[in-house]
């Protein structure tokens, strides 16, 4: 069956770094745009970063530009997000999402908690 499994979350101090990973299975990963979203307590889910199927184009929320980097490995069916200079405001559950180009098909992971606190 289709699965997206995130990992790499945890507790980190302000200014620290984390690298999130998301591995996909049960679908043809290389045909899907991959995105990272996050949802903080009491807030709506927001798009953090996205990457095209070949990794050639990336986009980021203004709040994370210059600090976060999205990447993908189509052979390993993984998408990553390197998060540097983390701030308390980055605390959220982070989700990866796969979107099939030209269709409404999308898959979501279960999320991984990132907590930035001193």
C-alpha positions in Angstrom: 0.0 0.0 0.0 1.0 3.6 -0.4 3.1 5.0 2.5 5.0 8.1 3.2 7.0 7.9 6.4 8.8 10.9 7.9 11.7 10.8 10.3 14.3 13.1 11.8 12.2 15.3 14.0 13.2 16.0 17.6 14.0 18.6 20.2 16.7 21.2 19.2 17.9 24.5 20.7 17.4 27.8 18.9 20.0 28.2 16.2 20.4 24.4 15.8 19.8 22.1 12.8 17.8 19.1 11.9 17.4 17.1 8.7 14.0 15.6 8.0 13.6 12.6 5.7 10.5 11.1 4.1 10.5 7.8 2.3 7.8 6.9 -0.1 6.6 3.4 -1.1 3.7 1.9 -3.0 3.7 4.5 -5.8 6.1 5.8 -8.5 7.9 8.4 -6.5 9.6 10.1 -9.5 6.3 11.1 -11.0 5.3 13.1 -7.9 6.0 16.7 -6.8 7.1 16.5 -3.2 6.3 19.1 -0.6 6.9 19.7 3.1 4.1 21.3 5.2 4.0 22.1 8.9 1.3 22.7 11.4 1.9 24.5 14.7 -0.5 24.2 17.6 -3.6 26.3 17.0 -2.5 27.2 13.5 -3.4 26.1 10.0 -1.2 23.8 8.1 1.2 25.8 5.9 3.4 24.9 2.9 7.1 25.1 3.8 8.8 23.9 0.7 8.3 22.1 -2.6 10.4 20.4 -5.2 9.7 19.4 -8.8 9.8 15.8 -10.0 13.4 16.1 -11.3 14.6 18.3 -8.4 15.2 21.2 -10.8 13.0 23.7 -9.2 12.4 24.4 -5.5 10.2 26.9 -3.7 10.1 28.0 -0.1 7.9 29.9 2.3 9.3 33.4 3.0 9.8 32.5 6.6 12.3 29.7 5.9 14.1 31.0 2.8 17.9 30.9 3.3 17.5 28.5 6.3 15.8 25.4 4.9 16.8 23.3 1.9 14.6 20.7 0.2 16.1 17.9 -1.9 15.1 14.6 -3.2 16.6 11.2 -4.3 14.4 9.5 -6.8 16.4 6.3 -6.7 15.9 5.9 -2.9 12.4 7.4 -3.1 13.2 10.0 -0.5 12.7 13.7 0.0 14.7 15.6 2.6 14.6 19.0 4.3 17.7 20.4 5.9 16.7 22.9 8.5 19.3 25.3 9.8 19.2 28.3 12.2 16.0 26.9 13.7 13.8 29.3 15.6 11.2 28.8 18.2 8.6 29.7 15.6 9.6 26.6 13.6 8.1 24.4 16.2 5.4 22.3 14.5 4.5 18.9 13.2 6.1 18.5 9.8 4.4 16.5 7.1 5.6 15.4 3.6 3.2 15.3 0.8 3.3 13.7 -2.7 1.3 15.2 -5.6 0.9 13.6 -8.9 1.3 16.1 -11.7 -1.9 16.6 -13.7 -4.2 14.8 -11.3 -5.8 15.2 -7.9 -3.8 12.3 -6.5 -2.0 13.1 -3.3 -0.5 11.2 -0.4 0.4 12.4 3.1 2.8 11.1 5.8 1.9 10.9 9.4 4.1 13.8 10.5 7.2 14.2 12.6 7.4 16.6 15.5 10.0 19.4 15.5 10.4 21.3 18.8 12.8 24.3 19.0 13.3 25.3 22.6 16.0 26.3 25.0 
